[in-house]
Amino acid sequence: MSFPFTGRAEGAPVHAARRRFMQGLAAGGVLAGLGGWPRHGWALATAHAPGVLAGTEFDLRIGTSPVDFTGKPRTAVTVNGSLPAPLLRWREGSTVNLRVSNALPPGSVHGTTTSLHWHGIVLPANMDGVPGLSFDGIGPGQTYQYRFDVRQGGTYWYHSHSGFQEQAGLYGPLIIDPAEPEPFSYQRDYVVLLSDWTDLDPAALFARLKKMSDFDNYAQRTVGDFVRDARRDGLRATLQDRAAWGQMRMTPTDLSDVNANTYTYLLNGTTTLGNWTGLFKHGERVRLRLINGSSMTHFDVRIPGLKMSVVAADGQYVHPVTVDELRIATAETFDVIVTPSGQDAFTVFAQDLGRTGYVAGTLATREGLRAPVPAVDARPILSMADMGHGGMSDGAMGHGAMDHAAMGHAGMGHGDAASADGTAAANAHAMHGAHQAMGSTSQGMQTHPESERGNPLVDMQTMSPTPKLDDPGIGLRGNGRDVLSYARLRSLFEDPDGREPGREIELHLTGHMEKFAWSFDGLKFVDAKPLRLNYGERLRIVLVNDTMMTHPIHLHGMWSDLEDAQGEFMVRKHTVDMPPGTRRSYRVRADALGSWAYHCHLLYHMEAGMMRQVQVVE
Amino acid sequence: MSIRTRLSAALLSALLPGFAAAQDVHGQGVSRDETPGSAQHADGHALADGPDDQAAAANPAGTETHRRQAHAPVQRTGHDHSQMDHSQMDHSQMDHSQMDHSQMDHSQMDHSQMDHGRATLPRTPIPVLTDADRAAAVAPAHLHAMGDNAINHSLLLDRLETWDAAPGTGNAWEAQGWIGTDLDRLWVRSMGERTGGRLASADVELLYGRSVSRWWDVVAGLRHDTAPGPAQDWLALGVMGLAPYRFEVQATVYLGKAGQAEARLEAEYDVLLTNRLILQPAVELSLQARDDARRGVASGISTAEAGLRLRYEFKRRFAPYVGIVHERSFGRTAELREVAGERARQTRWVAGVRVWF
């Protein structure tokens, strides 16, 4: 019991020392009018906890509710008056009936029609809930009946696919109890749903991004940084580095488009101040179902003092892998098991990729406890190697926070002197991956679709991307913690289809930062033809990230079976995260007839055009 | 837009070569796109594995070639043929006369790496489609609505400043705004100056702008001057965009009704002292094609202005600033100004505000 807070925390909540605006001035939640907010414990071990709807028959009413997360009252889009939306609990093998009604008030800024999409669920096309692709949406006063067979188990989520309603609160956890016993055991079961809230009208936020895409970037390099770098790395190297970025007209501090300068991060619908608490008894195995239900935020999650055993990714079992920390991209889910003991409280800490803020909750032996909340990590800086540009200047390499061993220098070695620093030798493994990834290019340089050439909507092209599957990610390298990477995820089952892909589709993730325009192959949704897949075929999708941003790519209706660097089946997912400078591939089995959405799950990227229609035809 | 649509069509067919091949297989039974080896397999399963394996032993290098072949989603090499129903096969469309096997060289084939267990039928069978599946797959009438081609807008009052210097107080503005999509925008630009209580210069431009490359827009339209001199109109043609190292650049040529022509070049740059305290050097240059006494300018470089403004962004949208501006006129323009009682050179301290909406 060396823990400092436990002694004086008898029933008295201890608030975090750092109470910044962005962490929320209010505990938050839907204003109930009875003092206090309905905070969802979402303890699943008990049968019918508050906020949990279980069974096969569901009546969900989409409307608006007053909320307050920052001290300013706002209007959120809610399901049955709840933010996040109620936890839905289904059973694999059952048929669910969901009557979803639209009770949005006339003239709502959040639109008149609505929809619910069941993220990661395999179902008939007209049940998928994407207006304009699956159905017509749910008009004012209408009720849409979703009815389909539940053919999978695991941790998922659901959200609106209409306009910006997801940003305004329309998201909730979806838990499916599997038909077969699970390959792990636990005594407690909690949902940890992470999300981002803004007091802005989301459409106004989108408009703001169109006017000034780096509005939230208050970490740009300054004259002071230049002097510091010049002293450390030499004037010449620093000038070279600034020149490299200047010629690209980009900034290496551009990690995320919207961050805690705009957002208040929520955990299960409450701010850090609200301190969501999951109870445990010493030595119990606690299952946490991590869901990233945010609109624009990658979270790095850890529980200081506890190892997390990752047992499922995107609802699908994986060989357990024990880590200290994991990055959860928007729309991903991870199931982890922790065994808290030795202290009475542990902080569940989730900081954003851009290192601008965090949200924290607590695992505790009783309500009202709090463990220390760690400081947000130092902000990383993108390197040219991060973006798959082999020609990295020495200046770009000089940053102390970088872990050179994980930087994927494999793409280098095109005669650039900078690679002669010996790091390449330490990267035999990455080199191997690079070799595989560049299978389709003879020189090791990435080729690009013709539609990107001279395209005003494409401001950058990667030169030598690699899969980087074993890279923990920007800002997570060499931080002294054991961090999950995709390479460590292995499905507990073999490739469920088993066929070699019959063909390959390569798609490039493209964008223009200044215009805040996003696309595939330089073609926005409005300008692109649907991708046509033949019913029953097995194909490979290769994604190449030609941007500076990290894009979680989600294919509706079908699984994305991520391949390892050798092109072998690795892990089944519904959302594949694509950091800058990566080239990653996955197998798709086109076993779902109809029209499906395929998009970046960063909401404003999708809305700006980073979406395609996929048609599976006979 | 039509160019872009054609681009996407070309792109799609370029990206999906296997797609066409797969369709051929379904339509005709045997496709010429299919590799010799798989054609053989499909065509009555003529080849046993034995001979191939022997060929493989002789030719280990052929592995990669075969692995890269487009495998159409048809049952080819399955060992379990119990699922096959040959009664459904229609060979009437097959035209064997088009097949040319003379080019086949089996010696290059290496089947030793083939895993016949997984390369054939999926482990999980593909469900047979029902009419219910087909009904559920009918797309709705209205396509998905997105904001990817939405009309957006922006208005920046880059300078709204005042000064107190010889020969008197003055104030100036410079603003620009746009409304439109990512590629097509309607621009409004305006700049002007009041000194000693009278309008020294004022113009407003209405331009159509089109993005032509990553960083550059071409603009064309009209400019209307209310001062100096009598009101007059110009045709405007120019470029604006982001030069390397993030210099904001505008270069415009103006043609007047009387045949006069002017060129303006503007460049500015943000030096971040901190993320809120920003020093902005800016230069403006005016060139005239010929003398225009009514406007008080002569041919050649007429005026140049260099400014250094230090702003503090209390909010992104609101930043007061102080600055120093040096303005001078050249050659005969300078003479004309001196005749009119103006100074050819002036340095002034300014204070103002930068706001955008």
Interface residues (C-beta under 8 A of the other chain):
Chain A: P124 A125 N126 M127 V130 P131 G132 L133 S134 F135 D136 F206 A207 K210 K211 M212 F215 N217 Y218 A219 Q220 R221 T222 V223 G224 A243 G246 Q247 R249 P449 E450 S451 G454 N455 P456 L457 V458 D459 E494 D495 P496 D497 G498 R499 E500 P501 G502 R503 E504 I505 E506 L507 H512 E514 K515 A517 W518 S519 D521 L523 K524 F525 V526 D527 A528 K529 L531 R532 N534 Y535 G536 E537 R538 L539 R589 D591 L593 G594 S595 A597 M606 E607 A608 G609 M611 Q613 V616 E618
Chain B: M1 R4 T5 L7 S8 A9 A10 L11 L12 A14 L15 L16 P17 G18 F19 A21 A22 Q23 H26 R67 A70 H71 A72 P73 G117 R118 A119 T120 L121 P122 R123 T124 I126 P127 L129 A132 D133 R134 A136 A137 V138 A139 P140 A141 H142 L143 H144 A145 M146 G147 D148 N149 N152 S154 D182 L183 S211 V212 S213 R214 W215 L242 P244 Y245 R246 V271 L272 L273 T274 N275 R276 R316 W356
